[in-house]
Amino acid sequence: MPHLFDLTGQRALVVGIANDQSIAWGCARALHAQGARLAVTYLNARAEPHVRPLAEQLGAEIILPLDVGDPGQMDALFATIEESWGGLDTLLHSIAFCPRDDLHGRVVDCSAEGFGLAMDVSVHSFLRMIRRAEPLMADGGTAMSVSFFGSQRVVEHYNIMGPVKAALESAVRYAAAELGPKGISVHALSPGPLQTRAASGIGHFDELLNAAAAKAPMHHLATIEDVGAYAAFLASRAAANVTGGVHAIDGGYSITA
């Protein structure tokens, strides 16, 4: 009998690795450990030296640039996946962005431009990837993005990213309903605060980390390995009938008042 979460032969696209502290890196390692073949993207030439060695460490078969604001790059990525693999089983989207001034300001003061950019990178890019992945998942598949508890409750200093992540979670539910008949599941992974490069842009983030660890019933924060293990489960056939959820991986942080 194969291992319960055996991903041998699966083809997985991982978007969002910035360094070895990234949630996407934890997920890529877990998927690889269970046998998945990997395609990995990096943002630009500046990011490539940090990402390519990690991708090569896991034997990634496809390593390409992806700025989600460039439709040509996204088209080229999925065309390469189709040409090289003939299909795709798992999509992991772990990117978010908001201009610094809008991120650090009040929600009601957020500029239209900043809000639009945050929504485009953090939410709509996931939908664009799913749309391109859909015809490559002829036998079903899994699409995952990354959210945060600030989507549901006000978290100090999380600011405009709260509404943005709320939109992401809603998009997950609607996409799951639309793609379920094709055997494609859609999920949001929701770890508590993690010390990642992206999170470091949030004001007073160290205070948030300490408060979250004290508040969580388990009294310690989740790790990128925790998130990766859950992602590997969702990518497996064991989770074939699970979809549309926001999966808390946070030591119980999100259940406390």
Backbone as CSV, one residue per row, in Angstrom:
resi,resn,N_x,N_y,N_z,CA_x,CA_y,CA_z,C_x,C_y,C_z
1,MET,0.847,-1.191,0.000,0.000,0.000,0.000,0.888,1.250,0.000
2,PRO,0.598,2.241,-0.876,1.414,3.456,-0.899,1.217,4.267,0.366
3,HIS,2.199,5.134,0.645,2.085,6.051,1.771,0.808,6.867,1.617
4,LEU,0.146,7.162,2.731,-1.151,7.828,2.689,-1.111,9.119,1.885
5,PHE,-0.046,9.893,2.020,0.045,11.174,1.312,1.037,11.097,0.152
6,ASP,1.169,9.946,-0.439,2.117,9.730,-1.528,1.774,10.620,-2.719
7,LEU,2.731,11.428,-3.146,2.533,12.317,-4.294,3.427,11.932,-5.462
8,THR,3.908,10.724,-5.459,4.812,10.283,-6.513,4.184,10.484,-7.891
9,GLY,4.927,11.184,-8.743,4.456,11.440,-10.101,3.611,12.689,-10.247
10,GLN,3.153,13.257,-9.129,2.370,14.497,-9.234,3.251,15.638,-9.706
11,ARG,2.625,16.585,-10.397,3.320,17.755,-10.923,2.797,18.986,-10.191
12,ALA,3.698,19.695,-9.488,3.287,20.792,-8.621,4.001,22.087,-8.992
13,LEU,3.233,23.134,-9.130,3.770,24.476,-9.364,3.742,25.233,-8.046
14,VAL,4.899,25.756,-7.631,5.017,26.511,-6.386,5.434,27.940,-6.717
15,VAL,4.572,28.886,-6.346,4.800,30.301,-6.631,4.914,31.048,-5.305
16,GLY,6.018,31.747,-5.102,6.119,32.578,-3.908,7.346,32.345,-3.053
17,ILE,8.279,31.496,-3.491,9.509,31.331,-2.717,10.358,32.588,-2.854
18,ALA,10.721,33.170,-1.717,11.637,34.313,-1.713,12.977,33.921,-1.099
19,ASN,12.927,33.060,-0.067,14.126,32.576,0.613,13.751,31.322,1.403
20,ASP,14.668,30.844,2.224,14.402,29.595,2.943,13.532,29.790,4.180
21,GLN,12.991,30.988,4.368,12.024,31.233,5.436,10.599,31.354,4.893
22,SER,10.436,31.242,3.599,9.144,31.444,2.952,8.193,30.277,3.207
23,ILE,6.915,30.594,3.371,5.896,29.552,3.459,5.951,28.666,2.212
24,ALA,6.129,29.282,1.058,6.188,28.515,-0.187,7.352,27.524,-0.180
25,TRP,8.450,27.874,0.460,9.586,26.968,0.557,9.234,25.767,1.434
26,GLY,8.564,26.013,2.558,8.116,24.909,3.399,7.198,23.965,2.638
27,CYS,6.315,24.542,1.822,5.398,23.723,1.024,6.138,22.965,-0.068
28,ALA,7.070,23.625,-0.732,7.832,22.961,-1.801,8.605,21.769,-1.248
29,ARG,9.225,21.948,-0.092,9.984,20.845,0.510,9.082,19.661,0.862
30,ALA,7.904,19.974,1.406,6.985,18.895,1.784,6.452,18.164,0.566
31,LEU,6.094,18.895,-0.468,5.607,18.269,-1.691,6.690,17.381,-2.305
32,HIS,7.903,17.894,-2.335,9.031,17.125,-2.880,9.283,15.870,-2.054
33,ALA,9.210,16.007,-0.732,9.478,14.868,0.146,8.499,13.729,-0.074
34,GLN,7.297,14.071,-0.539,6.279,13.048,-0.793,6.299,12.567,-2.240
35,GLY,7.263,13.052,-3.025,7.458,12.513,-4.366,7.025,13.393,-5.517
36,ALA,6.526,14.589,-5.235,6.051,15.452,-6.319,7.202,16.013,-7.142
37,ARG,6.945,16.205,-8.412,7.859,16.918,-9.311,7.511,18.396,-9.216
38,LEU,8.520,19.268,-9.269,8.291,20.676,-8.978,8.592,21.603,-10.154
39,ALA,7.748,22.624,-10.267,8.033,23.816,-11.057,8.048,24.971,-10.062
40,VAL,9.056,25.816,-10.133,9.238,26.894,-9.159,9.455,28.199,-9.900
41,THR,8.878,29.278,-9.379,9.064,30.583,-9.994,9.823,31.522,-9.062
42,TYR,10.422,32.530,-9.661,11.060,33.614,-8.901,10.562,34.934,-9.482
43,LEU,10.550,35.982,-8.653,9.918,37.235,-9.056,10.646,37.936,-10.195
44,ASN,11.971,38.076,-10.076,12.738,38.857,-11.056,14.218,38.489,-10.945
45,ALA,15.044,39.186,-11.722,16.478,38.885,-11.732,17.112,39.098,-10.363
46,ARG,16.613,40.038,-9.618,17.152,40.288,-8.276,16.841,39.125,-7.336
47,ALA,15.684,38.515,-7.513,15.281,37.405,-6.641,15.893,36.076,-7.071
48,GLU,16.235,35.942,-8.339,16.679,34.641,-8.862,17.831,34.020,-8.082
49,PRO,18.891,34.772,-7.710,19.997,34.141,-6.982,19.597,33.571,-5.621
50,HIS,18.506,34.057,-5.067,18.030,33.545,-3.778,17.123,32.325,-3.953
51,VAL,16.440,32.262,-5.089,15.441,31.210,-5.292,15.991,30.026,-6.071
52,ARG,16.766,30.285,-7.108,17.220,29.193,-7.976,17.982,28.109,-7.202
53,PRO,18.920,28.459,-6.301,19.620,27.386,-5.576,18.673,26.531,-4.738
54,LEU,17.624,27.137,-4.181,16.656,26.364,-3.404,15.870,25.427,-4.311
55,ALA,15.444,25.952,-5.461,14.703,25.127,-6.419,15.563,23.961,-6.909
56,GLU,16.823,24.247,-7.200,17.722,23.194,-7.673,17.978,22.170,-6.578
57,GLN,17.982,22.610,-5.322,18.173,21.693,-4.198,17.082,20.623,-4.171
58,LEU,15.888,20.992,-4.632,14.772,20.049,-4.661,14.591,19.406,-6.032
59,GLY,15.526,19.648,-6.915,15.453,19.033,-8.235,14.327,19.559,-9.095
60,ALA,13.958,20.821,-8.919,12.868,21.400,-9.710,13.163,21.258,-11.200
61,GLU,12.175,20.787,-11.936,12.351,20.542,-13.366,12.088,21.784,-14.199
62,ILE,11.350,22.722,-13.640,11.042,23.976,-14.323,11.317,25.108,-13.342
63,ILE,12.146,26.067,-13.738,12.454,27.238,-12.914,12.351,28.457,-13.824
64,LEU,11.342,29.284,-13.593,11.083,30.406,-14.496,10.708,31.667,-13.718
65,PRO,10.910,32.837,-14.338,10.482,34.086,-13.696,8.970,34.231,-13.768
66,LEU,8.397,34.858,-12.746,6.971,35.173,-12.774,6.698,36.426,-11.966
67,ASP,6.474,37.506,-12.678,5.895,38.718,-12.112,4.434,38.669,-12.524
68,VAL,3.525,38.527,-11.561,2.120,38.319,-11.914,1.496,39.532,-12.586
69,GLY,2.195,40.659,-12.565,1.715,41.826,-13.294,2.032,41.768,-14.769
70,ASP,2.761,40.738,-15.183,3.164,40.573,-16.585,2.417,39.371,-17.169
71,PRO,1.339,39.593,-17.915,0.567,38.468,-18.465,1.414,37.556,-19.345
72,GLY,2.398,38.116,-20.027,3.239,37.315,-20.897,4.040,36.286,-20.125
73,GLN,4.536,36.658,-18.953,5.303,35.724,-18.148,4.413,34.591,-17.636
74,MET,3.185,34.932,-17.237,2.290,33.895,-16.748,1.916,32.939,-17.878
75,ASP,1.641,33.483,-19.052,1.325,32.637,-20.204,2.502,31.717,-20.532
76,ALA,3.721,32.277,-20.502,4.911,31.489,-20.823,5.117,30.373,-19.810
77,LEU,4.864,30.653,-18.538,5.022,29.648,-17.492,4.096,28.463,-17.729
78,PHE,2.825,28.746,-17.955,1.875,27.645,-18.123,2.059,26.932,-19.465
79,ALA,2.532,27.658,-20.466,2.832,27.000,-21.744,3.995,26.029,-21.575
80,THR,4.992,26.416,-20.777,6.127,25.533,-20.520,5.690,24.299,-19.739
81,ILE,4.813,24.496,-18.752,4.305,23.362,-17.976,3.558,22.391,-18.887
82,GLU,2.727,22.934,-19.762,1.975,22.061,-20.672,2.911,21.318,-21.614
83,GLU,3.909,22.022,-22.140,4.832,21.396,-23.083,5.705,20.351,-22.400
84,SER,6.162,20.661,-21.181,7.101,19.775,-20.487,6.409,18.610,-19.792
85,TRP,5.258,18.883,-19.205,4.589,17.886,-18.366,3.280,17.369,-18.946
86,GLY,2.656,18.165,-19.793,1.369,17.752,-20.351,0.196,17.945,-19.420
87,GLY,0.450,18.423,-18.225,-0.624,18.650,-17.263,-0.067,19.149,-15.949
88,LEU,-0.956,19.367,-14.993,-0.575,19.895,-13.689,-1.526,19.307,-12.649
89,ASP,-0.986,18.966,-11.478,-1.810,18.408,-10.409,-2.031,19.370,-9.254
90,THR,-1.007,20.171,-8.930,-1.087,21.041,-7.757,-0.556,22.428,-8.085
91,LEU,-1.296,23.429,-7.624,-0.881,24.828,-7.733,-0.814,25.405,-6.330
92,LEU,0.346,25.940,-5.947,0.513,26.587,-4.649,0.876,28.043,-4.887
93,HIS,-0.027,28.947,-4.494,0.118,30.395,-4.681,0.358,31.019,-3.312
94,SER,1.540,31.573,-3.112,1.878,32.149,-1.814,2.520,33.513,-1.995
95,ILE,1.757,34.425,-2.583,2.262,35.779,-2.808,1.218,36.797,-2.376
96,ALA,1.710,37.933,-1.912,0.851,39.059,-1.537,1.692,40.321,-1.599
97,PHE,1.034,41.441,-1.832,1.765,42.708,-1.889,0.813,43.857,-1.642
98,CYS,1.309,44.888,-0.971,0.604,46.155,-0.830,1.650,47.249,-0.724
99,PRO,1.462,48.379,-1.398,2.416,49.480,-1.258,2.582,49.878,0.204
100,ARG,3.800,50.206,0.587,4.132,50.435,1.985,3.248,51.487,2.652
101,ASP,3.037,52.615,1.992,2.243,53.683,2.603,0.811,53.223,2.870
102,ASP,0.254,52.473,1.948,-1.119,51.977,2.123,-1.167,50.883,3.190
103,LEU,-0.131,50.054,3.245,-0.097,48.984,4.235,-0.009,49.538,5.652
104,HIS,0.735,50.613,5.823,0.961,51.155,7.164,-0.081,52.190,7.575
105,GLY,-0.960,52.566,6.660,-1.979,53.558,6.987,-3.291,52.922,7.412
106,ARG,-4.244,53.786,7.757,-5.577,53.295,8.108,-6.267,52.705,6.884
107,VAL,-7.153,51.752,7.126,-7.912,51.150,6.033,-8.697,52.216,5.278
108,VAL,-9.313,53.135,6.011,-10.146,54.152,5.357,-9.322,55.150,4.564
109,ASP,-8.003,55.176,4.775,-7.139,56.099,4.038,-6.436,55.426,2.865
110,CYS,-6.669,54.144,2.661,-5.977,53.430,1.596,-6.323,54.034,0.234
111,SER,-5.312,54.240,-0.577,-5.548,54.807,-1.904,-6.207,53.773,-2.808
112,ALA,-6.922,54.270,-3.807,-7.544,53.364,-4.772,-6.481,52.563,-5.508
113,GLU,-5.368,53.223,-5.821,-4.296,52.545,-6.540,-3.667,51.441,-5.688
114,GLY,-3.422,51.762,-4.406,-2.828,50.778,-3.515,-3.747,49.600,-3.267
115,PHE,-5.033,49.891,-3.080,-6.003,48.822,-2.858,-6.106,47.937,-4.090
116,GLY,-6.148,48.571,-5.249,-6.251,47.803,-6.487,-5.040,46.909,-6.709
117,LEU,-3.848,47.428,-6.410,-2.634,46.638,-6.592,-2.585,45.477,-5.605
118,ALA,-2.962,45.746,-4.350,-2.980,44.683,-3.340,-3.950,43.574,-3.743
119,MET,-5.118,43.952,-4.241,-6.100,42.964,-4.661,-5.615,42.190,-5.891
120,ASP,-4.968,42.882,-6.801,-4.515,42.224,-8.028,-3.450,41.176,-7.741
121,VAL,-2.438,41.561,-6.958,-1.332,40.646,-6.682,-1.754,39.539,-5.726
122,SER,-2.512,39.905,-4.694,-2.800,38.970,-3.612,-3.987,38.062,-3.889
123,VAL,-4.916,38.511,-4.739,-6.152,37.761,-4.958,-6.341,37.394,-6.429
124,HIS,-6.416,38.399,-7.274,-6.771,38.106,-8.661,-5.704,37.297,-9.376
125,SER,-4.450,37.441,-8.967,-3.409,36.623,-9.607,-3.649,35.135,-9.345
126,PHE,-4.214,34.812,-8.187,-4.556,33.406,-7.895,-5.630,32.923,-8.857
127,LEU,-6.634,33.750,-9.091,-7.693,33.373,-10.030,-7.138,33.230,-11.447
128,ARG,-6.225,34.104,-11.835,-5.632,34.001,-13.166,-4.834,32.711,-13.315
129,MET,-4.149,32.331,-12.251,-3.398,31.073,-12.303,-4.330,29.869,-12.360
130,ILE,-5.391,29.905,-11.567,-6.350,28.801,-11.603,-6.948,28.660,-12.999
131,ARG,-7.278,29.790,-13.613,-7.871,29.744,-14.953,-6.923,29.081,-15.945
132,ARG,-5.634,29.350,-15.843,-4.659,28.727,-16.738,-4.387,27.275,-16.350
133,ALA,-4.489,26.975,-15.052,-4.233,25.608,-14.595,-5.394,24.672,-14.916
134,GLU,-6.598,25.194,-14.963,-7.804,24.372,-15.125,-7.716,23.388,-16.290
135,PRO,-7.367,23.835,-17.511,-7.318,22.857,-18.613,-6.182,21.847,-18.470
136,LEU,-5.214,22.127,-17.594,-4.102,21.203,-17.368,-4.427,20.180,-16.285
137,MET,-5.566,20.368,-15.609,-5.980,19.456,-14.540,-7.150,18.598,-15.019
138,ALA,-6.943,17.925,-16.131,-8.017,17.145,-16.747,-8.513,16.021,-15.845
139,ASP,-7.641,15.512,-14.985,-8.019,14.431,-14.073,-8.211,14.940,-12.644
140,GLY,-8.456,16.230,-12.504,-8.602,16.827,-11.182,-7.294,17.410,-10.686
141,GLY,-7.365,18.110,-9.583,-6.162,18.730,-9.049,-6.473,19.547,-7.812
142,THR,-5.467,20.268,-7.359,-5.570,21.052,-6.127,-4.949,22.421,-6.336
143,ALA,-5.657,23.464,-5.913,-5.130,24.825,-5.944,-5.186,25.388,-4.535
144,MET,-4.074,25.955,-4.071,-3.992,26.484,-2.720,-3.387,27.882,-2.719
145,SER,-3.912,28.733,-1.837,-3.294,30.027,-1.583,-3.103,30.168,-0.083
146,VAL,-2.563,31.308,0.349,-2.221,31.508,1.759,-2.927,32.747,2.294
147,SER,-3.651,32.569,3.385,-4.385,33.660,4.001,-3.874,33.905,5.421
148,PHE,-4.656,34.624,6.225,-4.285,34.942,7.600,-5.539,35.318,8.377
149,PHE,-5.522,35.062,9.676,-6.650,35.303,10.562,-7.155,36.747,10.521
150,GLY,-6.302,37.679,10.131,-6.709,39.082,10.021,-7.786,39.310,8.985
151,SER,-8.120,38.277,8.223,-9.231,38.359,7.272,-10.577,38.339,7.991
152,GLN,-10.610,37.737,9.181,-11.868,37.522,9.892,-12.033,38.408,11.123
153,ARG,-10.924,38.739,11.758,-10.935,39.582,12.943,-9.927,40.708,12.758
154,VAL,-10.151,41.813,13.416,-9.219,42.934,13.316,-7.937,42.589,14.068
155,VAL,-6.821,42.584,13.357,-5.505,42.356,13.941,-4.728,43.659,13.808
156,GLU,-4.312,44.188,14.929,-3.636,45.488,14.925,-2.435,45.474,13.991
157,HIS,-2.343,46.511,13.180,-1.260,46.746,12.219,-1.375,45.911,10.940
158,TYR,-2.352,44.999,10.860,-2.512,44.232,9.625,-3.195,45.082,8.553
159,ASN,-4.052,45.982,9.004,-4.598,47.043,8.158,-5.273,46.526,6.895
160,ILE,-4.968,47.125,5.744,-5.726,46.856,4.526,-5.597,45.406,4.070
161,MET,-4.556,44.698,4.538,-4.421,43.300,4.123,-5.522,42.426,4.720
162,GLY,-6.184,42.896,5.779,-7.324,42.155,6.313,-8.443,42.030,5.295
163,PRO,-8.962,43.159,4.778,-9.969,43.069,3.723,-9.489,42.329,2.477
164,VAL,-8.218,42.485,2.138,-7.693,41.801,0.956,-7.721,40.283,1.154
165,LYS,-7.289,39.823,2.316,-7.314,38.380,2.581,-8.752,37.868,2.711
166,ALA,-9.661,38.705,3.195,-11.071,38.299,3.232,-11.578,38.051,1.817
167,ALA,-11.169,38.908,0.887,-11.549,38.715,-0.511,-10.941,37.429,-1.064
168,LEU,-9.702,37.137,-0.689,-9.055,35.903,-1.142,-9.838,34.684,-0.658
169,GLU,-10.239,34.689,0.593,-10.970,33.542,1.141,-12.323,33.371,0.460
170,SER,-12.993,34.473,0.155,-14.258,34.386,-0.569,-14.032,33.839,-1.972
171,ALA,-12.964,34.297,-2.622,-12.639,33.798,-3.966,-12.376,32.297,-3.935
172,VAL,-11.732,31.819,-2.871,-11.476,30.380,-2.723,-12.790,29.609,-2.701
173,ARG,-13.762,30.108,-1.941,-15.040,29.397,-1.839,-15.761,29.351,-3.181
174,TYR,-15.799,30.463,-3.881,-16.496,30.491,-5.170,-15.768,29.637,-6.207
175,ALA,-14.441,29.704,-6.225,-13.687,28.877,-7.171,-13.877,27.393,-6.866
176,ALA,-13.931,27.055,-5.576,-14.146,25.659,-5.192,-15.499,25.164,-5.682
177,ALA,-16.517,26.008,-5.563,-17.854,25.619,-6.024,-17.888,25.442,-7.542
178,GLU,-17.177,26.304,-8.245,-17.194,26.248,-9.709,-16.390,25.075,-10.263
179,LEU,-15.287,24.731,-9.593,-14.378,23.721,-10.141,-14.568,22.345,-9.533
180,GLY,-15.371,22.251,-8.470,-15.611,20.956,-7.842,-16.087,19.885,-8.807
181,PRO,-17.013,20.195,-9.717,-17.470,19.162,-10.649,-16.363,18.589,-11.535
182,LYS,-15.253,19.309,-11.652,-14.121,18.813,-12.437,-13.085,18.106,-11.574
183,GLY,-13.403,17.958,-10.287,-12.466,17.283,-9.396,-11.302,18.155,-8.973
184,ILE,-11.452,19.471,-9.117,-10.399,20.408,-8.712,-10.801,21.043,-7.386
185,SER,-9.987,20.847,-6.363,-10.258,21.445,-5.066,-9.479,22.748,-4.920
186,VAL,-10.034,23.655,-4.122,-9.426,24.971,-3.919,-9.415,25.256,-2.421
187,HIS,-8.288,25.747,-1.910,-8.114,25.920,-0.473,-7.367,27.209,-0.140
188,ALA,-7.571,27.669,1.091,-6.748,28.720,1.673,-6.070,28.142,2.908
189,LEU,-4.755,28.191,2.930,-3.988,27.812,4.114,-3.868,29.051,4.990
190,SER,-4.171,28.924,6.280,-4.181,30.098,7.149,-3.326,29.872,8.387
191,PRO,-2.010,30.012,8.243,-1.152,29.917,9.423,-1.261,31.188,10.254
192,GLY,-0.925,31.091,11.502,-0.821,32.287,12.322,0.392,33.094,11.891
193,PRO,0.763,34.087,12.671,1.926,34.904,12.299,3.183,34.059,12.162
194,LEU,3.915,34.277,11.079,5.181,33.590,10.833,6.231,34.626,10.476
195,GLN,7.468,34.379,10.855,8.552,35.301,10.567,9.043,35.077,9.144
196,THR,8.348,35.689,8.196,8.733,35.593,6.793,9.119,36.967,6.273
197,ARG,9.744,36.989,5.107,10.145,38.259,4.514,8.942,39.146,4.248
198,ALA,7.861,38.560,3.736,6.664,39.343,3.431,6.064,39.937,4.700
199,ALA,6.031,39.147,5.773,5.420,39.616,7.016,6.230,40.716,7.666
200,SER,7.520,40.790,7.381,8.368,41.784,8.020,7.971,43.212,7.648
201,GLY,7.187,43.364,6.583,6.735,44.690,6.200,5.592,45.213,7.046
202,ILE,4.972,44.345,7.853,3.864,44.740,8.709,4.414,45.442,9.940
203,GLY,3.841,46.587,10.303,4.309,47.341,11.449,4.210,46.565,12.748
204,HIS,5.235,46.718,13.618,5.241,46.100,14.947,5.047,44.585,14.869
205,PHE,5.637,43.952,13.858,5.362,42.538,13.642,5.922,41.662,14.757
206,ASP,7.053,42.038,15.331,7.610,41.248,16.433,6.644,41.201,17.612
207,GLU,5.970,42.324,17.866,4.986,42.358,18.945,3.832,41.399,18.631
208,LEU,3.421,41.374,17.371,2.341,40.477,16.953,2.752,39.012,17.136
209,LEU,3.987,38.686,16.797,4.476,37.319,16.972,4.431,36.895,18.434
210,ASN,4.933,37.770,19.303,4.973,37.434,20.727,3.573,37.292,21.304
211,ALA,2.681,38.189,20.906,1.310,38.136,21.418,0.599,36.879,20.922
212,ALA,0.848,36.506,19.665,0.195,35.323,19.105,0.663,34.054,19.804
213,ALA,1.964,33.965,20.078,2.491,32.785,20.764,1.900,32.652,22.160
214,ALA,1.736,33.776,22.851,1.169,33.749,24.195,-0.311,33.383,24.170
215,LYS,-0.994,33.805,23.111,-2.447,33.603,23.011,-2.820,32.194,22.556
216,ALA,-1.997,31.600,21.713,-2.327,30.292,21.139,-2.373,29.211,22.211
217,PRO,-3.371,28.348,22.200,-3.440,27.268,23.190,-2.185,26.400,23.233
218,MET,-1.537,26.207,22.095,-0.325,25.382,22.061,0.906,26.155,22.537
219,HIS,0.764,27.497,22.657,1.817,28.392,23.152,3.080,28.403,22.301
220,HIS,2.932,28.072,21.046,4.028,28.293,20.117,3.443,28.481,18.726
221,LEU,4.175,29.167,17.885,3.692,29.508,16.555,3.876,28.347,15.593
222,ALA,3.106,28.368,14.535,3.288,27.382,13.473,4.607,27.649,12.753
223,THR,5.101,26.642,12.073,6.323,26.762,11.288,5.987,26.546,9.815
224,ILE,6.940,26.875,8.955,6.707,26.633,7.532,6.617,25.131,7.262
225,GLU,7.227,24.320,8.132,7.108,22.872,7.988,5.685,22.414,8.301
226,ASP,5.056,23.042,9.296,3.667,22.720,9.617,2.760,22.998,8.417
227,VAL,2.962,24.156,7.810,2.141,24.540,6.663,2.401,23.596,5.496
228,GLY,3.665,23.248,5.289,4.007,22.340,4.201,3.365,20.976,4.365
229,ALA,3.347,20.468,5.591,2.740,19.163,5.839,1.258,19.189,5.497
230,TYR,0.579,20.276,5.856,-0.854,20.378,5.562,-1.075,20.496,4.061
231,ALA,-0.207,21.253,3.390,-0.325,21.397,1.936,-0.143,20.051,1.240
232,ALA,0.806,19.243,1.722,1.026,17.922,1.126,-0.209,17.048,1.300
233,PHE,-0.850,17.139,2.463,-2.090,16.390,2.674,-3.162,16.822,1.682
234,LEU,-3.363,18.131,1.537,-4.407,18.623,0.638,-4.119,18.267,-0.819
235,ALA,-2.851,18.137,-1.168,-2.488,17.775,-2.540,-2.675,16.291,-2.810
236,SER,-2.837,15.504,-1.757,-2.907,14.051,-1.908,-4.324,13.577,-2.194
237,ARG,-4.417,12.334,-2.621,-5.731,11.744,-2.885,-6.527,11.574,-1.595
238,ALA,-5.835,11.561,-0.463,-6.530,11.431,0.821,-7.457,12.610,1.076
239,ALA,-7.194,13.739,0.431,-8.007,14.941,0.625,-8.866,15.250,-0.592
240,ALA,-9.093,14.265,-1.431,-9.796,14.493,-2.700,-11.208,15.031,-2.507
241,ASN,-11.830,14.759,-1.370,-13.203,15.212,-1.145,-13.272,16.384,-0.164
242,VAL,-12.152,17.097,-0.041,-12.089,18.291,0.813,-11.872,19.495,-0.093
243,THR,-12.699,20.529,0.044,-12.518,21.721,-0.783,-13.218,22.920,-0.172
244,GLY,-12.747,24.103,-0.576,-13.406,25.359,-0.221,-13.116,25.882,1.165
245,GLY,-12.204,25.255,1.895,-11.988,25.628,3.280,-10.866,26.626,3.487
246,VAL,-10.939,27.283,4.647,-9.837,28.096,5.156,-9.249,27.285,6.304
247,HIS,-8.058,26.755,6.119,-7.485,25.778,7.028,-6.524,26.452,8.011
248,ALA,-6.947,26.561,9.261,-6.122,27.176,10.283,-4.994,26.227,10.699
249,ILE,-3.787,26.721,10.611,-2.586,25.945,10.994,-1.802,26.854,11.930
250,ASP,-2.299,27.020,13.145,-1.821,28.132,13.975,-1.751,27.831,15.466
251,GLY,-1.683,26.561,15.836,-1.615,26.222,17.246,-2.834,26.625,18.040
252,GLY,-3.949,26.858,17.330,-5.182,27.260,17.987,-5.343,28.752,18.167
253,TYR,-4.413,29.539,17.626,-4.458,31.011,17.754,-5.809,31.580,17.357
254,SER,-6.365,31.063,16.275,-7.593,31.652,15.721,-8.841,31.308,16.511
255,ILE,-8.782,30.368,17.462,-9.999,30.024,18.206,-10.134,30.800,19.510
256,THR,-9.117,31.563,19.875,-9.155,32.282,21.143,-9.724,33.681,20.962
257,ALA,-10.349,34.181,21.981,-10.976,35.515,21.916,-9.948,36.609,22.037
